[in-house]
Amino acid sequence: MDKKMNIKRAKQEIEDTIRAYLQKDEYGEYLIPRIRQRPVLLLGAPGIGKTQIMEQIAKECGIGLVSYTITHHTRQSAIGLPYISKHVFGGREYAVTEYTMSEIVASVYEKMEKTGLSEGILFIDEINCVSETLAPAMLQFLQCKTFGSHEIPQGWIIVAAGNPPEYNKSVREFDVVTMDRVKKIEVEPDFSVWKEYARRQQLHPAVIAYLNARSGNFYKMETTVDGKQFATPRGWEDLSQMMAVYDSLDLTMDREVVGQYIQHEMIAKDFANYLELYRKYQMDYQLAEVLAGRIDPLLLKKAANASFDERLSVVSLLLGSCQKAFAEAVREEEKLTLLFEVLKQVKDKLYGERKGKPDVLLQDVMETFQKETVQKKEAELLTKKEERCRREVSAVLETYRMELIRSGASEPSEAFTVLRNQFDAAQDQLEEQQNASAGMLEHAFDFMEAAFGTGQEIVIFVTELNTDYYSMRFLQSYDCERYYRYNKELLFDESSRSIEARLRALGR
């Protein structure tokens, strides 16, 4: 039986472990005593997201995170520097060697003071690649939860990560005594899980489309006469972010640039060639016009007679544009939801206090909101998208405050009418944005039905929508008859194939 799991399952396992370790009884004592809280040892190939999931887990659990790559440390920085102190034993004074506090342990206490979070995760990366002089300290750390003579504070869970020996010559194997004191989790690359993450992070659609067609190139580690050649999820994500910036600057990404991230010559060359074709199809098919409902019959004929790979690229381009529009609409809705919550506080203040100018009362609520944002950011409890959303809400509130001043409203009812009108206008804009996004989806279906009929291109399109977080969020509130019809047919086909497979297994 294969004991390895994908990174999504590993994340859930670690999150469940942390919640269990931090569970307390009615007296405030941890249900699992500290001595039985085994450190988590996460083993997996480099670049598959081990470090990233720790940041996600800390935010989702609302706890602190201190991360260290232990290979960057010496024995002194890890366990502290020695100094001589005086102790009296049996009536005689002795000189005793003690150690200053470890830099790592000190960082945990600093994090607690800075964020006000008393519980958290101490994450040590590359733990099995330490130097010979530091190896004993790492064994002591895993076994006793100490660095030198200093313990990790109560409420802080130890998670360590490392690479298997086949990926790193410097790897040291832990002995049985140590392994019997840790909770070992082994992870392996899984494209379907990564794609779900990539969609939510809005990685470049060309990267996702390429890996959809060539999923074997998602993760590859090979030893050649020229040394190690590899492609990793980390490399694809970093490349994707650079591609987005290159697009905004109208710069061309060639094979040399791709090879700086995807350090596997054959894959880098293949992706660069694919990217060139992807850009060509983007221009040839005038998809911006298609999604606006202006479909050239010549393009329909061209698409209908195209190779299957070219058709897939066209579907991917349509999908990427729709998903981008859906994501923007969902984020705008999230912003208005947060704005509505803040405006409720403004309303309570207006009608509750009835003292002071309305714009000053709004200013008070804004300052409280901004302080909360700073506190959450310092505690590292906000994702970049959440932080951006709160910044945008602050900016909108400032425009509302200026409108209050311009209106000269002095009574609560007058002031709230001004604010409600502003918010209603924002909701109208959101509705227009949602309708435009819905229109893009309808036009995408129009084009595919006219060019490809109801073939596998539409099946691929609908399947990809079903795996995308923002698409599913959008489609929960938008009733697209064709999406639901094709999705129902897809589910029916999958169910039929499953039944047929079971019947074949029974020999019928």
Secondary structure as a PSIPRED ss2 file (coil, helix, strand):
# PSIPRED VFORMAT (PSIPRED V4.0)

   1 M C   1.000  0.000  0.000
   2 D C   1.000  0.000  0.000
   3 K C   1.000  0.000  0.000
   4 K C   1.000  0.000  0.000
   5 M E   0.000  0.000  1.000
   6 N C   1.000  0.000  0.000
   7 I H   0.000  1.000  0.000
   8 K H   0.000  1.000  0.000
   9 R H   0.000  1.000  0.000
  10 A H   0.000  1.000  0.000
  11 K H   0.000  1.000  0.000
  12 Q H   0.000  1.000  0.000
  13 E H   0.000  1.000  0.000
  14 I H   0.000  1.000  0.000
  15 E H   0.000  1.000  0.000
  16 D H   0.000  1.000  0.000
  17 T H   0.000  1.000  0.000
  18 I H   0.000  1.000  0.000
  19 R H   0.000  1.000  0.000
  20 A H   0.000  1.000  0.000
  21 Y H   0.000  1.000  0.000
  22 L C   1.000  0.000  0.000
  23 Q C   1.000  0.000  0.000
  24 K E   0.000  0.000  1.000
  25 D C   1.000  0.000  0.000
  26 E C   1.000  0.000  0.000
  27 Y C   1.000  0.000  0.000
  28 G C   1.000  0.000  0.000
  29 E C   1.000  0.000  0.000
  30 Y E   0.000  0.000  1.000
  31 L C   1.000  0.000  0.000
  32 I C   1.000  0.000  0.000
  33 P C   1.000  0.000  0.000
  34 R H   0.000  1.000  0.000
  35 I H   0.000  1.000  0.000
  36 R H   0.000  1.000  0.000
  37 Q C   1.000  0.000  0.000
  38 R C   1.000  0.000  0.000
  39 P C   1.000  0.000  0.000
  40 V E   0.000  0.000  1.000
  41 L E   0.000  0.000  1.000
  42 L E   0.000  0.000  1.000
  43 L E   0.000  0.000  1.000
  44 G E   0.000  0.000  1.000
  45 A C   1.000  0.000  0.000
  46 P C   1.000  0.000  0.000
  47 G C   1.000  0.000  0.000
  48 I C   1.000  0.000  0.000
  49 G C   1.000  0.000  0.000
  50 K H   0.000  1.000  0.000
  51 T H   0.000  1.000  0.000
  52 Q H   0.000  1.000  0.000
  53 I H   0.000  1.000  0.000
  54 M H   0.000  1.000  0.000
  55 E H   0.000  1.000  0.000
  56 Q H   0.000  1.000  0.000
  57 I H   0.000  1.000  0.000
  58 A H   0.000  1.000  0.000
  59 K H   0.000  1.000  0.000
  60 E H   0.000  1.000  0.000
  61 C H   0.000  1.000  0.000
  62 G C   1.000  0.000  0.000
  63 I C   1.000  0.000  0.000
  64 G E   0.000  0.000  1.000
  65 L E   0.000  0.000  1.000
  66 V E   0.000  0.000  1.000
  67 S E   0.000  0.000  1.000
  68 Y E   0.000  0.000  1.000
  69 T E   0.000  0.000  1.000
  70 I H   0.000  1.000  0.000
  71 T H   0.000  1.000  0.000
  72 H H   0.000  1.000  0.000
  73 H C   1.000  0.000  0.000
  74 T C   1.000  0.000  0.000
  75 R H   0.000  1.000  0.000
  76 Q H   0.000  1.000  0.000
  77 S H   0.000  1.000  0.000
  78 A H   0.000  1.000  0.000
  79 I H   0.000  1.000  0.000
  80 G C   1.000  0.000  0.000
  81 L C   1.000  0.000  0.000
  82 P E   0.000  0.000  1.000
  83 Y E   0.000  0.000  1.000
  84 I E   0.000  0.000  1.000
  85 S E   0.000  0.000  1.000
  86 K E   0.000  0.000  1.000
  87 H E   0.000  0.000  1.000
  88 V E   0.000  0.000  1.000
  89 F E   0.000  0.000  1.000
  90 G C   1.000  0.000  0.000
  91 G C   1.000  0.000  0.000
  92 R E   0.000  0.000  1.000
  93 E E   0.000  0.000  1.000
  94 Y E   0.000  0.000  1.000
  95 A E   0.000  0.000  1.000
  96 V E   0.000  0.000  1.000
  97 T E   0.000  0.000  1.000
  98 E E   0.000  0.000  1.000
  99 Y E   0.000  0.000  1.000
 100 T C   1.000  0.000  0.000
 101 M C   1.000  0.000  0.000
 102 S C   1.000  0.000  0.000
 103 E H   0.000  1.000  0.000
 104 I H   0.000  1.000  0.000
 105 V H   0.000  1.000  0.000
 106 A H   0.000  1.000  0.000
 107 S H   0.000  1.000  0.000
 108 V H   0.000  1.000  0.000
 109 Y H   0.000  1.000  0.000
 110 E H   0.000  1.000  0.000
 111 K H   0.000  1.000  0.000
 112 M H   0.000  1.000  0.000
 113 E H   0.000  1.000  0.000
 114 K H   0.000  1.000  0.000
 115 T H   0.000  1.000  0.000
 116 G C   1.000  0.000  0.000
 117 L C   1.000  0.000  0.000
 118 S C   1.000  0.000  0.000
 119 E C   1.000  0.000  0.000
 120 G E   0.000  0.000  1.000
 121 I E   0.000  0.000  1.000
 122 L E   0.000  0.000  1.000
 123 F E   0.000  0.000  1.000
 124 I E   0.000  0.000  1.000
 125 D E   0.000  0.000  1.000
 126 E C   1.000  0.000  0.000
 127 I H   0.000  1.000  0.000
 128 N H   0.000  1.000  0.000
 129 C H   0.000  1.000  0.000
 130 V C   1.000  0.000  0.000
 131 S C   1.000  0.000  0.000
 132 E C   1.000  0.000  0.000
 133 T C   1.000  0.000  0.000
 134 L C   1.000  0.000  0.000
 135 A H   0.000  1.000  0.000
 136 P H   0.000  1.000  0.000
 137 A H   0.000  1.000  0.000
 138 M H   0.000  1.000  0.000
 139 L H   0.000  1.000  0.000
 140 Q H   0.000  1.000  0.000
 141 F H   0.000  1.000  0.000
 142 L H   0.000  1.000  0.000
 143 Q H   0.000  1.000  0.000
 144 C H   0.000  1.000  0.000
 145 K C   1.000  0.000  0.000
 146 T E   0.000  0.000  1.000
 147 F E   0.000  0.000  1.000
 148 G C   1.000  0.000  0.000
 149 S C   1.000  0.000  0.000
 150 H E   0.000  0.000  1.000
 151 E E   0.000  0.000  1.000
 152 I C   1.000  0.000  0.000
 153 P C   1.000  0.000  0.000
 154 Q C   1.000  0.000  0.000
 155 G C   1.000  0.000  0.000
 156 W E   0.000  0.000  1.000
 157 I E   0.000  0.000  1.000
 158 I E   0.000  0.000  1.000
 159 V E   0.000  0.000  1.000
 160 A E   0.000  0.000  1.000
 161 A E   0.000  0.000  1.000
 162 G E   0.000  0.000  1.000
 163 N C   1.000  0.000  0.000
 164 P C   1.000  0.000  0.000
 165 P H   0.000  1.000  0.000
 166 E H   0.000  1.000  0.000
 167 Y H   0.000  1.000  0.000
 168 N C   1.000  0.000  0.000
 169 K C   1.000  0.000  0.000
 170 S C   1.000  0.000  0.000
 171 V C   1.000  0.000  0.000
 172 R C   1.000  0.000  0.000
 173 E C   1.000  0.000  0.000
 174 F C   1.000  0.000  0.000
 175 D C   1.000  0.000  0.000
 176 V H   0.000  1.000  0.000
 177 V H   0.000  1.000  0.000
 178 T H   0.000  1.000  0.000
 179 M H   0.000  1.000  0.000
 180 D C   1.000  0.000  0.000
 181 R C   1.000  0.000  0.000
 182 V C   1.000  0.000  0.000
 183 K E   0.000  0.000  1.000
 184 K E   0.000  0.000  1.000
 185 I E   0.000  0.000  1.000
 186 E E   0.000  0.000  1.000
 187 V E   0.000  0.000  1.000
 188 E C   1.000  0.000  0.000
 189 P C   1.000  0.000  0.000
 190 D C   1.000  0.000  0.000
 191 F H   0.000  1.000  0.000
 192 S H   0.000  1.000  0.000
 193 V H   0.000  1.000  0.000
 194 W H   0.000  1.000  0.000
 195 K H   0.000  1.000  0.000
 196 E H   0.000  1.000  0.000
 197 Y H   0.000  1.000  0.000
 198 A H   0.000  1.000  0.000
 199 R H   0.000  1.000  0.000
 200 R H   0.000  1.000  0.000
 201 Q C   1.000  0.000  0.000
 202 Q C   1.000  0.000  0.000
 203 L C   1.000  0.000  0.000
 204 H C   1.000  0.000  0.000
 205 P H   0.000  1.000  0.000
 206 A H   0.000  1.000  0.000
 207 V H   0.000  1.000  0.000
 208 I H   0.000  1.000  0.000
 209 A H   0.000  1.000  0.000
 210 Y H   0.000  1.000  0.000
 211 L H   0.000  1.000  0.000
 212 N H   0.000  1.000  0.000
 213 A H   0.000  1.000  0.000
 214 R C   1.000  0.000  0.000
 215 S H   0.000  1.000  0.000
 216 G H   0.000  1.000  0.000
 217 N H   0.000  1.000  0.000
 218 F C   1.000  0.000  0.000
 219 Y C   1.000  0.000  0.000
 220 K E   0.000  0.000  1.000
 221 M E   0.000  0.000  1.000
 222 E E   0.000  0.000  1.000
 223 T E   0.000  0.000  1.000
 224 T E   0.000  0.000  1.000
 225 V C   1.000  0.000  0.000
 226 D C   1.000  0.000  0.000
 227 G E   0.000  0.000  1.000
 228 K E   0.000  0.000  1.000
 229 Q E   0.000  0.000  1.000
 230 F E   0.000  0.000  1.000
 231 A E   0.000  0.000  1.000
 232 T C   1.000  0.000  0.000
 233 P H   0.000  1.000  0.000
 234 R H   0.000  1.000  0.000
 235 G H   0.000  1.000  0.000
 236 W H   0.000  1.000  0.000
 237 E H   0.000  1.000  0.000
 238 D H   0.000  1.000  0.000
 239 L H   0.000  1.000  0.000
 240 S H   0.000  1.000  0.000
 241 Q H   0.000  1.000  0.000
 242 M H   0.000  1.000  0.000
 243 M H   0.000  1.000  0.000
 244 A H   0.000  1.000  0.000
 245 V H   0.000  1.000  0.000
 246 Y H   0.000  1.000  0.000
 247 D H   0.000  1.000  0.000
 248 S H   0.000  1.000  0.000
 249 L H   0.000  1.000  0.000
 250 D C   1.000  0.000  0.000
 251 L C   1.000  0.000  0.000
 252 T C   1.000  0.000  0.000
 253 M C   1.000  0.000  0.000
 254 D C   1.000  0.000  0.000
 255 R H   0.000  1.000  0.000
 256 E H   0.000  1.000  0.000
 257 V H   0.000  1.000  0.000
 258 V H   0.000  1.000  0.000
 259 G H   0.000  1.000  0.000
 260 Q C   1.000  0.000  0.000
 261 Y C   1.000  0.000  0.000
 262 I C   1.000  0.000  0.000
 263 Q C   1.000  0.000  0.000
 264 H C   1.000  0.000  0.000
 265 E H   0.000  1.000  0.000
 266 M H   0.000  1.000  0.000
 267 I H   0.000  1.000  0.000
 268 A H   0.000  1.000  0.000
 269 K H   0.000  1.000  0.000
 270 D H   0.000  1.000  0.000
 271 F H   0.000  1.000  0.000
 272 A H   0.000  1.000  0.000
 273 N H   0.000  1.000  0.000
 274 Y H   0.000  1.000  0.000
 275 L H   0.000  1.000  0.000
 276 E H   0.000  1.000  0.000
 277 L H   0.000  1.000  0.000
 278 Y H   0.000  1.000  0.000
 279 R H   0.000  1.000  0.000
 280 K H   0.000  1.000  0.000
 281 Y H   0.000  1.000  0.000
 282 Q H   0.000  1.000  0.000
 283 M H   0.000  1.000  0.000
 284 D H   0.000  1.000  0.000
 285 Y C   1.000  0.000  0.000
 286 Q C   1.000  0.000  0.000
 287 L H   0.000  1.000  0.000
 288 A H   0.000  1.000  0.000
 289 E H   0.000  1.000  0.000
 290 V H   0.000  1.000  0.000
 291 L H   0.000  1.000  0.000
 292 A C   1.000  0.000  0.000
 293 G C   1.000  0.000  0.000
 294 R C   1.000  0.000  0.000
 295 I C   1.000  0.000  0.000
 296 D C   1.000  0.000  0.000
 297 P H   0.000  1.000  0.000
 298 L H   0.000  1.000  0.000
 299 L H   0.000  1.000  0.000
 300 L H   0.000  1.000  0.000
 301 K H   0.000  1.000  0.000
 302 K H   0.000  1.000  0.000
 303 A H   0.000  1.000  0.000
 304 A H   0.000  1.000  0.000
 305 N C   1.000  0.000  0.000
 306 A C   1.000  0.000  0.000
 307 S C   1.000  0.000  0.000
 308 F H   0.000  1.000  0.000
 309 D H   0.000  1.000  0.000
 310 E H   0.000  1.000  0.000
 311 R H   0.000  1.000  0.000
 312 L H   0.000  1.000  0.000
 313 S H   0.000  1.000  0.000
 314 V H   0.000  1.000  0.000
 315 V H   0.000  1.000  0.000
 316 S H   0.000  1.000  0.000
 317 L H   0.000  1.000  0.000
 318 L H   0.000  1.000  0.000
 319 L H   0.000  1.000  0.000
 320 G H   0.000  1.000  0.000
 321 S H   0.000  1.000  0.000
 322 C H   0.000  1.000  0.000
 323 Q H   0.000  1.000  0.000
 324 K H   0.000  1.000  0.000
 325 A H   0.000  1.000  0.000
 326 F H   0.000  1.000  0.000
 327 A H   0.000  1.000  0.000
 328 E H   0.000  1.000  0.000
 329 A H   0.000  1.000  0.000
 330 V H   0.000  1.000  0.000
 331 R H   0.000  1.000  0.000
 332 E H   0.000  1.000  0.000
 333 E H   0.000  1.000  0.000
 334 E H   0.000  1.000  0.000
 335 K H   0.000  1.000  0.000
 336 L H   0.000  1.000  0.000
 337 T H   0.000  1.000  0.000
 338 L H   0.000  1.000  0.000
 339 L H   0.000  1.000  0.000
 340 F H   0.000  1.000  0.000
 341 E H   0.000  1.000  0.000
 342 V H   0.000  1.000  0.000
 343 L H   0.000  1.000  0.000
 344 K H   0.000  1.000  0.000
 345 Q H   0.000  1.000  0.000
 346 V H   0.000  1.000  0.000
 347 K H   0.000  1.000  0.000
 348 D H   0.000  1.000  0.000
 349 K H   0.000  1.000  0.000
 350 L H   0.000  1.000  0.000
 351 Y H   0.000  1.000  0.000
 352 G H   0.000  1.000  0.000
 353 E H   0.000  1.000  0.000
 354 R C   1.000  0.000  0.000
 355 K C   1.000  0.000  0.000
 356 G C   1.000  0.000  0.000
 357 K C   1.000  0.000  0.000
 358 P H   0.000  1.000  0.000
 359 D H   0.000  1.000  0.000
 360 V H   0.000  1.000  0.000
 361 L H   0.000  1.000  0.000
 362 L H   0.000  1.000  0.000
 363 Q H   0.000  1.000  0.000
 364 D H   0.000  1.000  0.000
 365 V H   0.000  1.000  0.000
 366 M H   0.000  1.000  0.000
 367 E H   0.000  1.000  0.000
 368 T H   0.000  1.000  0.000
 369 F H   0.000  1.000  0.000
 370 Q H   0.000  1.000  0.000
 371 K H   0.000  1.000  0.000
 372 E H   0.000  1.000  0.000
 373 T H   0.000  1.000  0.000
 374 V H   0.000  1.000  0.000
 375 Q H   0.000  1.000  0.000
 376 K H   0.000  1.000  0.000
 377 K H   0.000  1.000  0.000
 378 E H   0.000  1.000  0.000
 379 A C   1.000  0.000  0.000
 380 E C   1.000  0.000  0.000
 381 L C   1.000  0.000  0.000
 382 L C   1.000  0.000  0.000
 383 T C   1.000  0.000  0.000
 384 K H   0.000  1.000  0.000
 385 K H   0.000  1.000  0.000
 386 E H   0.000  1.000  0.000
 387 E H   0.000  1.000  0.000
 388 R H   0.000  1.000  0.000
 389 C H   0.000  1.000  0.000
 390 R H   0.000  1.000  0.000
 391 R H   0.000  1.000  0.000
 392 E H   0.000  1.000  0.000
 393 V H   0.000  1.000  0.000
 394 S H   0.000  1.000  0.000
 395 A H   0.000  1.000  0.000
 396 V H   0.000  1.000  0.000
 397 L H   0.000  1.000  0.000
 398 E H   0.000  1.000  0.000
 399 T H   0.000  1.000  0.000
 400 Y H   0.000  1.000  0.000
 401 R H   0.000  1.000  0.000
 402 M H   0.000  1.000  0.000
 403 E H   0.000  1.000  0.000
 404 L H   0.000  1.000  0.000
 405 I H   0.000  1.000  0.000
 406 R H   0.000  1.000  0.000
 407 S H   0.000  1.000  0.000
 408 G C   1.000  0.000  0.000
 409 A C   1.000  0.000  0.000
 410 S C   1.000  0.000  0.000
 411 E C   1.000  0.000  0.000
 412 P H   0.000  1.000  0.000
 413 S H   0.000  1.000  0.000
 414 E H   0.000  1.000  0.000
 415 A H   0.000  1.000  0.000
 416 F H   0.000  1.000  0.000
 417 T H   0.000  1.000  0.000
 418 V H   0.000  1.000  0.000
 419 L H   0.000  1.000  0.000
 420 R H   0.000  1.000  0.000
 421 N H   0.000  1.000  0.000
 422 Q H   0.000  1.000  0.000
 423 F H   0.000  1.000  0.000
 424 D H   0.000  1.000  0.000
 425 A H   0.000  1.000  0.000
 426 A H   0.000  1.000  0.000
 427 Q H   0.000  1.000  0.000
 428 D H   0.000  1.000  0.000
 429 Q H   0.000  1.000  0.000
 430 L H   0.000  1.000  0.000
 431 E H   0.000  1.000  0.000
 432 E H   0.000  1.000  0.000
 433 Q H   0.000  1.000  0.000
 434 Q H   0.000  1.000  0.000
 435 N H   0.000  1.000  0.000
 436 A H   0.000  1.000  0.000
 437 S H   0.000  1.000  0.000
 438 A H   0.000  1.000  0.000
 439 G H   0.000  1.000  0.000
 440 M H   0.000  1.000  0.000
 441 L H   0.000  1.000  0.000
 442 E H   0.000  1.000  0.000
 443 H H   0.000  1.000  0.000
 444 A H   0.000  1.000  0.000
 445 F H   0.000  1.000  0.000
 446 D H   0.000  1.000  0.000
 447 F H   0.000  1.000  0.000
 448 M H   0.000  1.000  0.000
 449 E H   0.000  1.000  0.000
 450 A H   0.000  1.000  0.000
 451 A H   0.000  1.000  0.000
 452 F H   0.000  1.000  0.000
 453 G C   1.000  0.000  0.000
 454 T C   1.000  0.000  0.000
 455 G C   1.000  0.000  0.000
 456 Q H   0.000  1.000  0.000
 457 E H   0.000  1.000  0.000
 458 I H   0.000  1.000  0.000
 459 V H   0.000  1.000  0.000
 460 I H   0.000  1.000  0.000
 461 F H   0.000  1.000  0.000
 462 V H   0.000  1.000  0.000
 463 T H   0.000  1.000  0.000
 464 E H   0.000  1.000  0.000
 465 L H   0.000  1.000  0.000
 466 N H   0.000  1.000  0.000
 467 T C   1.000  0.000  0.000
 468 D C   1.000  0.000  0.000
 469 Y H   0.000  1.000  0.000
 470 Y H   0.000  1.000  0.000
 471 S H   0.000  1.000  0.000
 472 M H   0.000  1.000  0.000
 473 R H   0.000  1.000  0.000
 474 F H   0.000  1.000  0.000
 475 L H   0.000  1.000  0.000
 476 Q H   0.000  1.000  0.000
 477 S H   0.000  1.000  0.000
 478 Y C   1.000  0.000  0.000
 479 D C   1.000  0.000  0.000
 480 C C   1.000  0.000  0.000
 481 E H   0.000  1.000  0.000
 482 R H   0.000  1.000  0.000
 483 Y H   0.000  1.000  0.000
 484 Y H   0.000  1.000  0.000
 485 R H   0.000  1.000  0.000
 486 Y H   0.000  1.000  0.000
 487 N H   0.000  1.000  0.000
 488 K H   0.000  1.000  0.000
 489 E H   0.000  1.000  0.000
 490 L H   0.000  1.000  0.000
 491 L H   0.000  1.000  0.000
 492 F H   0.000  1.000  0.000
 493 D H   0.000  1.000  0.000
 494 E H   0.000  1.000  0.000
 495 S H   0.000  1.000  0.000
 496 S H   0.000  1.000  0.000
 497 R H   0.000  1.000  0.000
 498 S H   0.000  1.000  0.000
 499 I H   0.000  1.000  0.000
 500 E H   0.000  1.000  0.000
 501 A H   0.000  1.000  0.000
 502 R H   0.000  1.000  0.000
 503 L H   0.000  1.000  0.000
 504 R H   0.000  1.000  0.000
 505 A H   0.000  1.000  0.000
 506 L C   1.000  0.000  0.000
 507 G C   1.000  0.000  0.000
 508 R C   1.000  0.000  0.000
